[in-house]
Amino acid sequence: MDYERLKPLLFRLDPETAHHMVAGLLGCAQRFTPLFSLIPGLEEPVRDERLSQELMGLRFDNPVGLAAGFDKNGELIGAMARLGFGFTEVGTVTPRPQPGNPRPRIWRHVKEEALQNAMGFNNDGAEALGKRLKKARPYPIPVGVNIGKNKITPEEKALEDYAACIDTLADLADYLVVNISSPNTPGLRDLQNEAFIAELFAMIKEKTDKPVLLKIAPDMSEASAVTLCVKAVEVGAAGIIATNTSIDYSLVAHPVDRGGISGRPIREKSFAIFEAIAKELFGRALLVSVGGIDSGYEAYRRIKAGASLVQVYTGLIYRGPGLPTLIDRTLLHLLEKDGFSHISEAVGVDRR
Ligand SMILES: Cc1cc2nc3c(=O)[nH]c(=O)nc-3n(C[C@H](O)[C@H](O)[C@H](O)COP(=O)(O)O)c2cc1C
C-alpha cells in the first residue's frame, strides 16, 4: 500500500491520535525491524557521498532532518534514521515534565496542506529524555536537542530553565537548539531580544562547548530577525534555524484562534526570513532552513539560498514517510542537472 491510500484513513482520526498511532508503529518497528516493511510508502534511504557533509564536526549523510516537535521525547531516533533522515532534533524539552495545553491542540488545514498546533511543550522533562538518549547511543544519525522553558517559569527566570536543560543534556546532544520562538508558551517569543540573547549565550559558553543554534519565529520583520541573528552569532551561536510556526492566521482560510501554522502556507514567509538572514550570515554561521518544505525542489531552493541543512515536519504528514528519500533523490537529480558534483557546491550558490 502506498501512503496516499493510508492518508485518508489517518486523516479521519484526530491529528494527535493519528500522531500517537504512527509514533507507536514506528517505535515497534524500531525494536523489531521487519515491521518497517509494513509501513506504507517507506523507501530505502539514499546513500550517496554527494549528499554527505561534515558540519559542526558532525557527519551528515544527507541534509534532510526531522524538525523539532515530532519526537519530543527522543523515542524515535532509530526509526528516523531508517526513514532516511540525515539527522533528527528531539524536544522541545523543558527542565521539568509538563502536560502541555488541553486537547484538541493540533488541527489540519487539509486544502492548504498545513497544520496548526498549540501543543505547549508537552514533554517528559529533561531527566527522562536524558535517560532515553543514553540508551539510544551510539546514535545512527546526528541528534540535536531542542530546549525550552517550563510554562510555569516566569520570564525573568527563563535563563535558569535553559541552564538546567544544558546541565542535564549537553553531553548527550550532538548539537543544541535554544527555542525562543514557539507561540504556545506565553511570553516565550518576548525572549527574542538582543539583551536576552547575549545573556543566554554567555551562560551557555560557561557550560558547554557543544554547538548551539538559535531557532527563530517567522513573524518578526526581516530587519529585526537579521539583527537578532547577527547578535546571536556574535555572542557565540554556531548557527540559526529559521523558522518555527507562524501566528499569521490570514495564511489559512479557517484558522483556529490559537497556536502556530506550519506547512505550505508558511513557505514563502519562512523562505523570505531565511534568505534575509542568509544574505547577512552565509559563510559566518551554519544555516538551517525549515518551514513549508515538502519536496526536493523546495529543499534545493533553500540550499542554494544558503542552507547547509533543511528540516521537515508538516511535509511528512502530507507526503508520508518516503519524503526524506524523495527529497534526497530529487536533490541528486538537481545537482547533476546544474553540473554540481557535491552538495557543498550548491550550498549558498545564490549568495556567492
Ligand atoms: C505539531 C507540531 C509540534 C511542534 N513542536 C515544536 C517544538 O516542540 N519545538 C520547536 O522548536 N518546533 C516545533 N514545531 C515547529 C517545527 O519544528 C517547524 O519549525 C515548523 O513546523 C515549520 O516546519 P514545517 O512547515 O515543515 O512543519 C512543531 C510543529 C508542529 C506542526
The ligand as an ORCA input file, in Angstrom:
! r2SCAN-3c Opt
* xyz 0 1
  C       2.609     19.591     15.967
  C       3.860     20.405     15.921
  C       4.659     20.496     17.063
  C       5.828     21.263     17.049
  N       6.612     21.321     18.167
  C       7.766     22.024     18.134
  C       8.613     22.066     19.270
  O       8.345     21.438     20.296
  N       9.750     22.819     19.196
  C      10.093     23.511     18.062
  O      11.153     24.158     18.055
  N       9.321     23.471     16.968
  C       8.170     22.748     16.977
  N       7.387     22.707     15.862
  C       7.796     23.506     14.672
  C       8.545     22.684     13.634
  O       9.748     22.184     14.163
  C       8.855     23.544     12.390
  O       9.728     24.596     12.757
  C       7.594     24.167     11.768
  O       6.517     23.261     11.828
  C       7.815     24.577     10.307
  O       8.172     23.465      9.523
  P       7.113     22.639      8.618
  O       6.378     23.638      7.772
  O       7.943     21.671      7.830
  O       6.196     21.930      9.556
  C       6.208     21.948     15.852
  C       5.415     21.841     14.719
  C       4.252     21.088     14.732
  C       3.419     21.001     13.483
*
